[in-house]
Amino acid sequence: MATREDVEHLKCDWASDGTWDLETTEGFEEYREELLVFRLQTEAEWRQRRQAALERKAEELGVPGNVKLAEYVLQLERRLDKMGDALDRLYR
């Protein structure tokens, strides 16, 4: 049986990864509802933070409210960062 400490540890693990449905974790069936609520609340917070970041980026770009453009620019910046990292590793 999972302890309260196990549940809190599971929540932290999920929050750092978030690639599975937390509430379906084997061995934590008795905490299903709590874990579902936690997952849904955390995902909502992540969406709010993402939206706020996109709105800030749009402002920074001089196109307030154009979150689609901001999202595209952020994607391009991430791709450029990855390319720069790859070049750094190649030429070390």
N, C-alpha and C positions, 0 to 999 in steps of 0.2 A: 504494500500500500504506500502511495506517495505521501510524503509529509508536506507541511506548509513550506518548509525550506526548499524542498524539491520543486514545488510549484513556482516559487519565486525564481529559482535558478532556471527553470524551464522558460519562464517569461523573458528573462534576460537573454537566454540563448536565442530564443525566437526573435526578439527585438533586434539582435545584431545580424540576423540572417533573414528571417521573414519569408522563407521560400516554401513553407508548408502551412497547412491549416492547423494552427496550434491546438484547437479544441479536439482534434482527432488523434492526438498523440497517445500512443499505446501506453497503458499503465496509469493514465491520468483521467480515466473515464468519469470518476466521481467529481471531477472538477470541470467537466465539459462546459457547463454554462458560464462559469467564471472565466474560463479561458476564451470562450467565444466572445464574451463582452470585452475582455482585454484586447483581443485581436482586432475587433471592429473599432474600438475607440482609438487604438494605436494607429491603425490604417487611416482613420479619419484625420488624426493629427498629422500624419505624414502627408496626406493630400493637401491639408491647409498650409503646411510649411512649404510644400512644393509650389502651390499657387502663389503664396506670398513672395517666394524667390523669383518666380516668373514675372510677377508684377514689378518687383524691384528692378529686374533686368530690363524690362520694357521701358521703365522710367530712365534708366541709365543709358539706354540706346536712343532716347529721345522720341520714343513712340509709345507713350503711356496707353495702357490698355491692350496693346497688341501682344498678347501672351503667346500667340502662335509663332510670331517672329522671334520673340525672346527664347522660346523653346528651341527653335531651329538654331539660333546663334549659340546657345548653350551646348547643343549637340555637336556643332562644329568645333567649339572650343575643346570639348572633351576628346574629340577625334584628333585634333592637333596636339593636345597634351600626350595622348597615347603614341602618336607618331614621333614626337620629340623624345619620349622615354625610350622608344625602340631605337632611335638613332643614337641616343646616349649610350645604351647598352652595346650597340654595334661598334661604336668608336671609342670604347674605353680602353 
